[in-house]
């Protein structure tokens, strides 16, 4: 699953989520996502989810 899709799915399940930025950074590195997962973590918590800008 792409990080953007994963973030949207998490928001759908729990909009008040606050992903741990350190852990998402470690996962980002381990999965070679070049900061994409960490960038999505910064969008939480959010009352309304808008698609990420490219």
Backbone bond lengths (Angstrom), bond angles and torsions (degrees), N, CA, C in turn:
res aa  C-N    CA-C-N  psi(-1)  N-CA   C-N-CA  omega(-1)  CA-C   N-CA-C  phi
1 X - - - 1.446 - - 1.527 107.93 -
2 X 1.290 116.14 136.46 1.465 121.48 177.48 1.534 109.88 -69.24
3 X 1.338 118.79 148.10 1.457 121.41 -179.44 1.535 113.42 -55.59
4 X 1.319 116.66 -37.28 1.466 120.08 179.61 1.525 111.01 -65.54
5 X 1.324 116.97 -40.34 1.468 121.63 178.25 1.524 110.96 -69.47
6 X 1.335 116.30 -38.80 1.464 120.61 178.86 1.527 110.52 -63.84
7 X 1.330 117.11 -41.05 1.460 121.07 179.36 1.527 110.57 -65.35
8 X 1.316 116.99 -41.61 1.466 120.24 178.34 1.527 110.60 -64.33
9 X 1.325 117.12 -39.48 1.469 120.87 178.53 1.528 110.44 -65.63
10 X 1.334 117.01 -43.28 1.460 120.39 178.00 1.520 110.33 -61.22
11 X 1.317 117.07 -43.19 1.461 119.87 179.13 1.521 111.01 -61.75
12 X 1.327 116.98 -38.54 1.459 120.42 178.32 1.520 112.52 -62.81
13 X 1.331 116.01 -33.19 1.462 120.54 179.60 1.526 112.77 -84.76
14 X 1.322 115.80 -36.78 1.466 119.91 -174.15 1.534 110.08 -153.33
15 X 1.324 118.04 84.57 1.465 121.23 -176.58 1.532 113.94 -62.38
16 X 1.325 117.31 -22.82 1.465 119.75 -179.03 1.533 112.62 -88.31
17 X 1.324 117.06 7.61 1.465 121.85 -179.17 1.520 111.26 -59.15
18 X 1.334 115.38 148.47 1.463 122.54 176.13 1.522 106.80 -132.27
19 X 1.342 117.78 83.18 1.463 119.99 -179.36 1.531 111.51 -56.39
20 X 1.319 115.83 138.66 1.452 121.68 178.68 1.532 108.49 -67.97
21 X 1.310 116.26 117.76 1.466 120.93 -173.78 1.524 112.29 -67.57
22 X 1.318 117.01 -32.58 1.463 119.49 177.86 1.532 109.98 -66.64
23 X 1.320 116.25 -46.33 1.463 120.58 -179.21 1.528 110.82 -65.43
24 X 1.323 117.87 -42.28 1.462 118.92 179.07 1.526 110.57 -65.18
25 X 1.334 116.98 -33.64 1.463 120.07 175.97 1.519 111.90 -65.19
26 X 1.341 116.89 -41.25 1.461 120.91 177.23 1.528 110.90 -64.07
27 X 1.324 116.64 -43.67 1.470 121.00 178.74 1.528 110.33 -63.94
28 X 1.313 115.58 -41.06 1.454 121.62 177.97 1.534 110.69 -55.74
29 X 1.325 115.40 -47.27 1.469 120.48 179.44 1.521 111.39 -65.84
30 X 1.332 116.37 -46.15 1.463 120.73 -177.79 1.524 111.84 -61.90
31 X 1.333 116.66 -33.72 1.458 121.26 -177.88 1.535 112.86 -95.82
32 X 1.327 116.48 3.26 1.476 122.55 -179.55 1.525 112.48 53.42
33 X 1.345 115.43 47.45 1.462 120.50 -178.66 1.527 113.00 -91.79
34 X 1.308 117.45 0.95 1.468 123.07 174.35 1.533 113.64 55.30
35 X 1.334 117.03 40.83 1.463 121.43 176.63 1.510 115.75 87.43
36 X 1.309 118.85 -3.14 1.474 121.02 -176.02 1.524 111.95 -66.33
37 X 1.340 118.00 -39.19 1.461 120.70 179.99 1.524 110.31 -71.01
38 X 1.314 116.64 -44.42 1.465 121.03 179.03 1.533 110.67 -61.01
39 X 1.311 116.77 -38.03 1.472 120.85 178.76 1.527 110.65 -62.22
40 X 1.314 117.02 -40.52 1.463 120.47 179.10 1.525 111.49 -67.17
41 X 1.327 116.79 -35.53 1.470 120.65 179.41 1.521 111.59 -61.30
42 X 1.325 116.74 -30.94 1.463 121.10 179.76 1.527 112.53 -67.71
43 X 1.311 117.24 -16.27 1.469 121.29 -177.77 1.529 112.79 -81.99
44 X 1.326 117.61 -7.30 1.462 122.03 -178.35 1.512 110.80 -98.34
45 X 1.333 117.80 154.73 1.458 128.24 -14.14 1.523 110.29 -73.16
46 X 1.309 116.11 155.42 1.465 121.85 -179.36 1.524 109.74 -142.19
47 X 1.319 116.61 131.84 1.463 120.17 177.40 1.520 111.13 -72.69
48 X 1.337 115.90 -38.36 1.456 122.11 -179.93 1.513 107.50 -124.17
49 X 1.329 117.04 133.80 1.465 120.77 -179.78 1.516 109.64 -99.52
50 X 1.299 115.66 124.36 1.453 121.36 176.74 1.512 107.96 -113.79
51 X 1.328 118.21 142.57 1.468 119.77 178.28 1.526 110.82 -54.66
52 X 1.328 115.61 143.38 1.470 120.89 179.96 1.522 110.35 -65.62
53 X 1.324 115.13 144.54 1.461 119.72 175.89 1.509 108.17 -78.92
54 X 1.308 116.24 141.35 1.469 120.69 -179.50 1.498 112.43 -75.25
